[in-house]
Amino acid sequence: MSRGKAYLITGKYEEAYAVLTRLLEIESENIIALKYRGEINYIMERYEESFSDLKNLLKIKPDDVWVEEAYEFVDGIR
């Protein structure tokens, strides 16, 4: 997980995406991985994928204000 975050921070989005995707294949409800991958997809203008990650995250954390706002924002631009 920390490698994915490091890639995200340093702007290596494809590498971060790959690491987080592998993690989500093992732990499909990893909230941190879903959040970071949703952000990466948004940055890379993959809005449908970002929306999907945020939608899954919202199912896990329905009362999270950040997730709700990010979900609505991405839904508005996709």
Backbone as CSV, one residue per row, in Angstrom:
resi,resn,N_x,N_y,N_z,CA_x,CA_y,CA_z,C_x,C_y,C_z
1,MET,0.817,-1.192,0.000,0.000,0.000,0.000,0.864,1.261,0.000
2,SER,1.903,1.263,0.820,2.734,2.463,0.911,3.441,2.762,-0.406
3,ARG,3.724,1.712,-1.176,4.351,1.937,-2.481,3.378,2.652,-3.417
4,GLY,2.112,2.259,-3.379,1.103,2.930,-4.193,0.962,4.392,-3.825
5,LYS,0.987,4.680,-2.537,0.896,6.069,-2.074,2.128,6.856,-2.512
6,ALA,3.298,6.235,-2.406,4.534,6.912,-2.823,4.493,7.246,-4.308
7,TYR,4.021,6.309,-5.121,3.893,6.574,-6.555,2.913,7.717,-6.810
8,LEU,1.810,7.723,-6.080,0.816,8.790,-6.239,1.428,10.148,-5.900
9,ILE,2.112,10.222,-4.787,2.703,11.486,-4.341,3.740,12.001,-5.333
10,THR,4.488,11.086,-5.944,5.549,11.495,-6.872,5.056,11.641,-8.308
11,GLY,3.751,11.483,-8.510,3.187,11.695,-9.840,3.336,10.523,-10.787
12,LYS,3.701,9.364,-10.279,3.829,8.158,-11.115,2.490,7.412,-11.069
13,TYR,1.530,7.983,-11.779,0.152,7.522,-11.664,-0.084,6.125,-12.221
14,GLU,0.521,5.787,-13.331,0.330,4.439,-13.888,0.862,3.383,-12.927
15,GLU,2.030,3.647,-12.336,2.608,2.709,-11.384,1.726,2.591,-10.141
16,ALA,1.245,3.724,-9.648,0.362,3.722,-8.485,-0.916,2.957,-8.793
17,TYR,-1.467,3.199,-9.971,-2.692,2.512,-10.380,-2.483,1.001,-10.389
18,ALA,-1.361,0.555,-10.944,-1.077,-0.880,-11.030,-0.958,-1.504,-9.638
19,VAL,-0.240,-0.842,-8.740,-0.061,-1.359,-7.378,-1.406,-1.431,-6.654
20,LEU,-2.192,-0.378,-6.753,-3.478,-0.337,-6.060,-4.466,-1.337,-6.649
21,THR,-4.415,-1.534,-7.951,-5.300,-2.512,-8.585,-4.966,-3.918,-8.106
22,ARG,-3.672,-4.231,-8.016,-3.274,-5.552,-7.500,-3.757,-5.733,-6.061
23,LEU,-3.635,-4.692,-5.256,-4.103,-4.772,-3.878,-5.613,-4.993,-3.828
24,LEU,-6.349,-4.296,-4.666,-7.809,-4.438,-4.672,-8.261,-5.799,-5.197
25,GLU,-7.433,-6.460,-5.984,-7.747,-7.824,-6.410,-7.719,-8.775,-5.218
26,ILE,-6.907,-8.446,-4.224,-6.790,-9.266,-3.017,-7.777,-8.800,-1.948
27,GLU,-7.879,-7.493,-1.777,-8.749,-6.883,-0.764,-9.693,-5.897,-1.447
28,SER,-10.784,-6.393,-1.973,-11.675,-5.560,-2.796,-12.320,-4.406,-2.031
29,GLU,-12.340,-4.479,-0.707,-12.963,-3.415,0.079,-11.939,-2.586,0.852
30,ASN,-10.723,-2.533,0.357,-9.690,-1.724,1.002,-10.010,-0.252,0.739
31,ILE,-10.451,0.440,1.777,-10.945,1.808,1.594,-9.854,2.782,1.151
32,ILE,-8.658,2.592,1.636,-7.571,3.501,1.257,-7.199,3.299,-0.207
33,ALA,-7.107,2.044,-0.629,-6.768,1.754,-2.028,-7.850,2.273,-2.968
34,LEU,-9.113,2.111,-2.599,-10.204,2.623,-3.433,-10.152,4.144,-3.538
35,LYS,-9.862,4.800,-2.418,-9.786,6.270,-2.428,-8.652,6.743,-3.330
36,TYR,-7.466,6.183,-3.130,-6.319,6.608,-3.931,-6.518,6.289,-5.406
37,ARG,-7.055,5.102,-5.704,-7.256,4.754,-7.113,-8.329,5.639,-7.735
38,GLY,-9.356,5.975,-6.968,-10.363,6.911,-7.459,-9.759,8.264,-7.788
39,GLU,-8.841,8.723,-6.937,-8.152,9.992,-7.187,-7.268,9.899,-8.429
40,ILE,-6.541,8.803,-8.550,-5.658,8.616,-9.710,-6.471,8.601,-10.997
41,ASN,-7.566,7.865,-10.999,-8.406,7.818,-12.195,-8.929,9.206,-12.549
42,TYR,-9.274,9.991,-11.546,-9.735,11.357,-11.800,-8.611,12.192,-12.413
43,ILE,-7.438,12.134,-11.820,-6.293,12.900,-12.325,-5.995,12.531,-13.776
44,MET,-6.135,11.251,-14.098,-5.829,10.771,-15.445,-7.030,10.904,-16.386
45,GLU,-8.067,11.587,-15.912,-9.285,11.851,-16.682,-10.014,10.575,-17.094
46,ARG,-9.915,9.564,-16.256,-10.680,8.326,-16.455,-11.869,8.401,-15.494
47,TYR,-12.818,9.224,-15.886,-13.901,9.581,-14.986,-14.840,8.422,-14.672
48,GLU,-15.120,7.568,-15.623,-15.992,6.418,-15.354,-15.359,5.494,-14.320
49,GLU,-14.053,5.262,-14.450,-13.349,4.408,-13.504,-13.295,5.065,-12.122
50,SER,-13.067,6.371,-12.098,-13.062,7.102,-10.835,-14.434,7.003,-10.173
51,PHE,-15.469,7.210,-10.955,-16.837,7.118,-10.452,-17.100,5.735,-9.869
52,SER,-16.655,4.699,-10.562,-16.860,3.326,-10.098,-16.157,3.078,-8.762
53,ASP,-14.909,3.527,-8.648,-14.183,3.361,-7.383,-14.878,4.111,-6.253
54,LEU,-15.302,5.328,-6.516,-15.969,6.121,-5.482,-17.329,5.534,-5.119
55,LYS,-18.013,4.974,-6.097,-19.299,4.323,-5.836,-19.097,3.123,-4.909
56,ASN,-18.065,2.318,-5.188,-17.759,1.180,-4.322,-17.360,1.645,-2.928
57,LEU,-16.604,2.709,-2.861,-16.186,3.257,-1.574,-17.385,3.781,-0.791
58,LEU,-18.322,4.383,-1.476,-19.526,4.902,-0.823,-20.376,3.770,-0.242
59,LYS,-20.358,2.608,-0.883,-21.084,1.447,-0.345,-20.474,0.993,0.977
60,ILE,-19.156,1.129,1.086,-18.449,0.701,2.290,-18.542,1.765,3.383
61,LYS,-18.442,3.036,2.991,-18.452,4.157,3.945,-19.544,5.160,3.557
62,PRO,-20.808,4.787,3.729,-21.903,5.651,3.261,-22.004,6.997,3.975
63,ASP,-21.421,7.128,5.141,-21.530,8.383,5.892,-20.280,9.252,5.795
64,ASP,-19.360,8.900,4.913,-18.117,9.657,4.768,-18.371,10.872,3.874
65,VAL,-18.224,12.052,4.436,-18.528,13.292,3.722,-17.613,13.473,2.513
66,TRP,-16.305,13.207,2.664,-15.368,13.367,1.548,-15.769,12.465,0.387
67,VAL,-16.082,11.219,0.686,-16.455,10.265,-0.364,-17.719,10.734,-1.068
68,GLU,-18.696,11.149,-0.299,-19.962,11.616,-0.867,-19.752,12.818,-1.790
69,GLU,-18.954,13.779,-1.344,-18.703,14.972,-2.162,-17.889,14.639,-3.412
70,ALA,-16.886,13.788,-3.278,-16.074,13.391,-4.434,-16.927,12.625,-5.441
71,TYR,-17.780,11.743,-4.942,-18.682,10.962,-5.796,-19.601,11.891,-6.599
72,GLU,-20.210,12.847,-5.928,-21.111,13.777,-6.607,-20.358,14.647,-7.614
73,PHE,-19.146,15.062,-7.265,-18.341,15.882,-8.165,-18.001,15.120,-9.438
74,VAL,-17.489,13.909,-9.285,-17.100,13.113,-10.456,-18.334,12.740,-11.270
75,ASP,-19.438,12.456,-10.598,-20.673,12.134,-11.315,-21.102,13.302,-12.196
76,GLY,-20.850,14.509,-11.747,-21.238,15.696,-12.511,-20.388,15.964,-13.740
77,ILE,-19.185,15.400,-13.798,-18.313,15.670,-14.951,-18.125,14.476,-15.873
78,ARG,-18.622,13.334,-15.488,-18.389,12.149,-16.336,-19.306,12.095,-17.517
